[in-house]
Amino acid sequence: MRNHFNKGNAFGAIMSVKSTKVNEVPCVDLIIDCNSGAHGRARCYGRIWGGAKSKAFLDTYKSYGEQVVKVEGFYSQFKKNGTDEVLSNFVVYKYELRKNETPRAGFILTGELKAVEEAQVGEKLIVMSVKRNKGEVTGDVEEEFRLYLHPKDAKRIKVELKVGSVIAVKGLICQMGEKDYISDEFEGDVKPYIKDITL
């Protein structure tokens, strides 16, 4: 059986930086602009844990300006206050400037398939449970992920999904709607869409 795995990457400009504390642990909260003509108006959230790591980031991020930064970390999700809307978040452990990169955000996950449900407009909702090894701050965690499979990708991905099996997925946080001719913007919600599945 495959080991569970969790990794996320976001490429974009740092829109917002906020120093805070969670359970008395210093951290920095980020908003990352991953908006692009290729993947729509994606925006992701990030958190850097620990005093030393937070200080190191605060000492350097102002020099980044609007340049594309690669943020690497554990992928997670949370619900927007008072809604069922799922937003994407990264527990950041590495970051660096990256030139000539298309802004985007993605995830690579291996875990147990919990459910396959019908979602809106022919999409499928894929529910996964992924265990993460003991971390410096958060400890052992098991997280549930709600991911989407667009009909276009479902036709291309030829795997039989069985609840209880371990699957590996790769995907993008993006819009999958058509691009509006007038506004030149993508239609549809920003969601975590699966682009590849292996058993």
FITORSE-470901 format. One record per residue (C-alpha): x, y, z; residue in three letters. Coordinates in steps of 0.001 Angstrom, whole numbers, plus 500000, padded with zeros to 6 digits. Layout:
BEGIN
XYZAla...
This chain:
BEGIN
500000500000500000Met501213503487499167Arg502230505851501914Asn500062508922502323His501573512081500848Phe500771515785500868Asn502440518592498958Lys501288521881497499Gly502906524569495366Asn501681528089494668Ala503310530460492198Phe502198534075492501Gly502710537541493927Ala502359538053497678Ile499218540188498070Met498976540380501846Ser501138539621504878Val499900539561508476Lys501823538667511641Ser499736536828514215Thr499776534116516882Lys497927530808516987Val497918529063520367Asn500727531447521362Glu502871530288518416Val504070533193516199Pro503144532847512546Cys502658534846509366Val499494534626507261Asp499821535197503512Leu497486535774500587Ile499003534696497266Ile497698535996493933Asp497793533112491437Cys495642534881488864Asn496591534070485270Ser495166533952481789Gly495692530194481784Ala493948529194485024His491650532059486012Gly491510534255489092Arg492863531838491696Ala493905533138495102Arg495431531023497863Cys496253531407501513Tyr499438530429503310Gly500782530277506834Arg504399530214508010Ile504716528734511516Trp507324529562514147Gly509081532696515309Gly512389532189513489Ala510755531246510176Lys508278534117510445Ser511024536640511117Lys513125535372508221Ala510194535817505845Phe509291539277507170Leu512896540375506713Asp512907539469503029Thr509430539553501489Tyr509281543330500855Lys512045542976498287Ser509819540615496256Tyr507361543326495173Gly505020541971492510Glu507446539295491356Gln506318535667491227Val507234533724494357Val507104529943494621Lys505530528905497919Val505928525238498833Glu504236523447501695Gly501508521117502906Phe498161521617501184Tyr495054522043503322Ser491504523331503041Gln489152525359505212Phe485605526647504904Lys484958530328504391Lys483220531791507447Asn479497531080507432Gly479518529256504079Thr480211525857502545Asp482780527388500177Glu486117525539500476Val489271527657500288Leu492834526442499751Ser495647526979502212Asn499342526050502387Phe501379525365505525Val504513526941504084Val507958525456504687Tyr509843526864501687Lys509661529906499414Tyr511810531447496689Glu511654533961493843Leu510916532383490454Arg511349534189487140Lys509318533509483997Asn506753531348485795Glu503035531295485034Thr501072532050488225Pro499258528909489391Arg498571526768492438Ala498483523006492665Gly498478519975494933Phe499828516422495011Ile498025514085497407Leu498026510382498206Thr495400509071500575Gly492260507020501116Glu489272507574498847Leu486256508229501087Lys483509509117498611Ala482680509860494982Val479605512044494603Glu477828513871491818Glu478385517619491930Ala477078520478489824Gln477157520556486019Val478309516967485623Gly481334517335487870Glu482273514695490417Lys483209515466494023Leu486129513325495198Ile486522513125498991Val489925511946500251Met491486511451503671Ser495227512114503888Val497444511476506899Lys500415513728507500Arg503440512771509594Asn504212514548512855Lys505141518149512191Gly507112520723514128Glu503987522490515358Val500824520720514280Thr501679517126515260Gly500080514102513590Asp497071515100511523Val494522513430509266Glu492796515825506887Glu489801515492504609Glu489988517005501139Phe487101517867498843Arg488345517854495262Leu486567518093491929Tyr486804516175488678Leu485619518081485608His483820516098482867Pro486573516941480357Lys489209515386482622Asp486966512469483642Ala486850511334479996Lys490649511398479813Arg491399509738483184Ile490652506029482806Lys490685504644486358Val488060502795488389Glu487541504603491672Leu486702502349494642Lys485901503775498057Val488476502599500590Gly491319502326498092Ser494455504494498213Val494754506882495288Ile497295509499494205Ala496058512709492633Val497567515828491096Lys495578518941490443Gly495239522692490050Leu493296525308491975Ile491637527048489058Cys488515527891487094Gln487318525366484530Met484556527414482881Gly484747528873479404Glu486465532207478869Lys483955535005478324Asp484490536739474987Tyr483542540190476311Ile485224540291479719Ser488133537976478729Asp487703536257482102Glu486934532654482963Phe483468531726484142Glu482777529451487103Gly484069529134490649Asp487691528663491665Val487985525070492880Lys490640522386493446Pro490355520353490233Tyr491998516957489802Ile494067516633486633Lys495540513158487142Asp494684510069489209Ile496737506906489696Thr496016503853491845Leu
